[in-house]
Amino acid sequence: MKVIGVNKFPKMVTAEEKQWCDELVGLEEYDRVIGQADYVLGSLPKMLSTDNFFNGPNCFSKMKKSAVFMNIGRGTTVDEDDLADALYQ
């Protein structure tokens, strides 16, 4: 499995933390990597900036139809209505 991490501040990630990823990118490359992913794992904290981060236009419409989305994040990071719409298309 190739693991691609997306981090808001990738330059601040330590070498020890980077060892868990084959590639680490910033948010500017999010569109590219989410379209390649077979599995998308959401692990965002609950913050105003992450509310509904995983939504139709930002996430589900860019994913492969065969991709699997898993959320282990906190709070309201997933727009559940958009997720339901994506599942039934």
Secondary structure, DSSP 8 states (H G I E B T S, - for coil): ---EEE-SSGGGS-HHHHTT-SEEE-GGGHHHHHHH-SEEEE-----GGGTT-B-IIIIITTS-TT-EEEE---TT-B-HHHHHHHHT-
